[in-house]
Amino acid sequence: MSWVWTHLLGVIVASVLGLSEPELTQALRGEVPTRTESFVAASGKAAGRGVGAIVINKSLEQTWAVLCRFDNKAEYMPRLEKVSVLSAEPSRIVARMQVDAAVTTARYTAIFVIDAEARAIRWTLDKSAADNSIADTIGSYELHPINEDKTLVVYRSFVDSGRSVPRFVSDYMTRRAIPNLLRAIKKRIESGGVWRK
């Protein structure tokens, strides 16, 4: 296959995954590429969403099994202090999250949609919960098999704290928080589910 076709294939594969070709290359080299992408939030306001990717040295099924389990996420996810599963069905989980947000503690209820066929977990804020301390959150994990023993995880997350935060501060937090989160997930999965923060 010529270089042109190889390059074109790389661009197509990366775009299907929602990554740029350099980001996909970085992830395959063992790095954790991150960026902030612009989108329009449900409120109609322009917003920034953090995006990151990581390769987990475990099968798609092993990676999926860990990410779909909610009762133990506080054991390994940075800043996550407590998770209370309020309701659980095979394709939908409602969970109350308590997060150390540096200067305060954030508490909110999120609805997680488990799409087993697409190997994706998507979440939104449960706006019916009266005691949410954030204004909004939207996010996803999307899993893609690289081979039988490697899985690419693409993560996206938007959080509206309800407070005015300068864009450069938000971007800085994205560049730090996403790699820390994805590396912790990698350690948990690659340890067979025993690594703790």
C-alpha positions as CSV (number, residue, x, y, z in Angstrom):
1,M,0.0,0.0,0.0
2,S,1.4,3.4,-1.0
3,W,2.1,6.1,1.6
4,V,-0.8,8.2,0.3
5,W,-3.3,5.4,0.8
6,T,-1.9,4.5,4.2
7,H,-2.1,8.2,5.2
8,L,-5.6,8.5,3.8
9,L,-6.7,5.4,5.7
10,G,-5.2,6.8,8.9
11,V,-7.2,10.1,8.4
12,I,-10.4,8.1,7.8
13,V,-10.0,5.9,10.8
14,A,-9.1,8.8,13.0
15,S,-12.1,10.8,11.9
16,V,-14.5,7.9,12.5
17,L,-13.1,7.8,16.1
18,G,-13.6,11.5,16.5
19,L,-9.9,12.1,16.7
20,S,-7.3,13.8,14.5
21,E,-4.7,11.6,12.8
22,P,-2.0,13.0,15.1
23,E,-4.2,12.4,18.2
24,L,-4.7,8.8,17.1
25,T,-1.0,8.3,16.5
26,Q,-0.2,9.8,20.0
27,A,-2.7,7.4,21.7
28,L,-1.3,4.4,19.8
29,R,2.2,5.4,21.1
30,G,1.0,5.3,24.7
31,E,0.4,9.0,25.1
32,V,-2.8,10.7,26.3
33,P,-3.8,13.3,23.7
34,T,-6.2,16.0,24.9
35,R,-7.9,19.0,23.5
36,T,-10.9,21.3,24.0
37,E,-13.5,21.3,21.2
38,S,-16.2,23.9,20.8
39,F,-19.9,23.0,20.7
40,V,-23.3,24.5,21.4
41,A,-24.7,23.5,24.8
42,A,-28.4,22.8,25.3
43,S,-28.7,26.3,26.7
44,G,-27.8,27.6,23.2
45,K,-24.5,29.0,24.5
46,A,-21.1,28.2,22.9
47,A,-19.1,25.9,25.2
48,G,-15.9,23.9,25.4
49,R,-15.9,20.2,25.8
50,G,-12.7,18.3,26.9
51,V,-11.6,15.3,24.7
52,G,-9.0,12.7,25.5
53,A,-8.0,9.3,24.3
54,I,-5.9,6.4,25.8
55,V,-5.0,2.8,24.8
56,I,-5.8,0.2,27.4
57,N,-3.8,-3.0,27.2
58,K,-6.8,-5.2,27.8
59,S,-9.6,-6.6,25.6
60,L,-12.7,-4.7,24.7
61,E,-14.8,-6.9,26.9
62,Q,-12.5,-6.5,30.0
63,T,-12.4,-2.7,29.5
64,W,-16.1,-2.5,29.0
65,A,-16.8,-4.6,32.1
66,V,-14.9,-2.1,34.3
67,L,-16.3,1.0,32.8
68,C,-19.9,-0.3,33.2
69,R,-19.5,-0.9,36.9
70,F,-20.5,2.2,38.9
71,D,-20.4,1.1,42.6
72,N,-16.6,1.2,42.8
73,K,-15.6,4.2,40.7
74,A,-14.7,6.3,43.7
75,E,-11.9,3.7,44.5
76,Y,-9.9,4.7,41.4
77,M,-11.2,7.9,39.7
78,P,-9.4,11.1,40.7
79,R,-11.4,13.6,42.7
80,L,-14.5,11.3,42.8
81,E,-15.3,10.9,46.5
82,K,-18.5,8.9,46.4
83,V,-21.0,7.3,44.0
84,S,-24.5,6.3,45.0
85,V,-26.3,4.2,42.4
86,L,-30.0,5.3,42.7
87,S,-31.3,3.0,40.0
88,A,-29.8,0.4,37.6
89,E,-31.1,-1.2,34.5
90,P,-29.0,-2.9,31.8
91,S,-29.1,0.1,29.6
92,R,-29.6,3.0,32.1
93,I,-28.0,3.9,35.4
94,V,-28.9,6.9,37.6
95,A,-26.1,7.8,40.0
96,R,-25.4,10.5,42.5
97,M,-21.9,11.7,42.3
98,Q,-19.8,13.6,44.8
99,V,-16.6,15.2,43.5
100,D,-13.8,17.1,45.1
101,A,-13.8,20.2,42.9
102,A,-10.7,21.8,44.5
103,V,-12.3,24.8,46.3
104,T,-15.6,23.1,47.0
105,T,-17.5,19.7,46.8
106,A,-19.7,19.2,43.7
107,R,-22.8,17.0,44.1
108,Y,-25.0,16.0,41.2
109,T,-27.1,13.3,39.8
110,A,-26.4,12.0,36.3
111,I,-28.2,9.6,33.9
112,F,-25.8,7.2,32.2
113,V,-27.0,5.5,29.1
114,I,-25.2,2.2,28.5
115,D,-25.1,1.3,24.8
116,A,-23.7,-2.2,24.8
117,E,-24.0,-2.6,21.0
118,A,-22.0,0.6,20.3
119,R,-19.7,0.0,23.3
120,A,-20.5,3.6,24.5
121,I,-21.5,5.1,27.8
122,R,-23.1,8.6,27.5
123,W,-24.3,10.8,30.4
124,T,-26.3,13.9,31.0
125,L,-27.3,15.8,34.2
126,D,-30.5,14.6,35.7
127,K,-32.2,18.0,35.8
128,S,-35.1,16.7,37.9
129,A,-32.7,16.3,40.9
130,A,-33.3,19.4,43.0
131,D,-29.9,19.4,44.8
132,N,-27.5,19.5,41.9
133,S,-24.6,21.9,42.6
134,I,-23.6,22.1,39.0
135,A,-25.6,23.6,36.1
136,D,-25.0,20.9,33.5
137,T,-22.8,18.0,32.4
138,I,-22.7,15.9,29.2
139,G,-20.1,13.3,28.4
140,S,-19.2,9.9,27.0
141,Y,-16.8,7.0,26.8
142,E,-16.5,5.3,23.5
143,L,-14.6,2.1,23.2
144,H,-12.9,0.8,20.0
145,P,-11.0,-2.5,19.8
146,I,-7.5,-2.2,18.3
147,N,-6.8,-5.9,18.5
148,E,-7.8,-8.7,20.9
149,D,-5.7,-7.3,23.7
150,K,-5.9,-3.5,23.2
151,T,-8.8,-1.1,23.4
152,L,-8.9,2.6,22.5
153,V,-11.0,4.7,24.9
154,V,-12.2,8.1,23.6
155,Y,-13.5,10.3,26.4
156,R,-15.6,13.5,26.1
157,S,-16.8,15.7,28.9
158,F,-18.5,19.1,29.4
159,V,-19.2,20.5,32.9
160,D,-20.9,23.8,33.5
161,S,-20.2,24.7,37.1
162,G,-22.8,27.4,37.0
163,R,-20.0,29.9,37.8
164,S,-18.1,32.1,35.5
165,V,-14.7,30.5,34.8
166,P,-12.2,32.0,32.4
167,R,-11.7,29.9,29.3
168,F,-7.9,29.6,29.9
169,V,-8.6,28.2,33.4
170,S,-11.1,25.7,32.0
171,D,-8.6,24.7,29.2
172,Y,-5.8,24.2,31.8
173,M,-8.0,22.0,33.9
174,T,-9.0,20.0,30.9
175,R,-5.4,19.4,30.0
176,R,-4.6,18.2,33.5
177,A,-7.8,16.5,34.6
178,I,-8.4,14.3,31.5
179,P,-5.0,12.6,31.4
180,N,-5.2,12.0,35.2
181,L,-8.6,10.4,34.8
182,L,-7.7,8.3,31.8
183,R,-4.4,7.1,33.3
184,A,-6.3,6.0,36.5
185,I,-8.9,4.1,34.4
186,K,-6.0,2.4,32.6
187,K,-4.3,1.4,35.8
188,R,-7.6,0.0,37.2
189,I,-8.4,-2.0,34.1
190,E,-4.8,-3.3,33.5
191,S,-4.5,-4.4,37.2
192,G,-7.5,-6.6,36.8
193,G,-9.7,-4.3,38.8
194,V,-7.6,-4.1,42.0
195,W,-5.6,-0.8,41.6
196,R,-6.8,2.0,43.9
197,K,-5.9,5.7,43.9
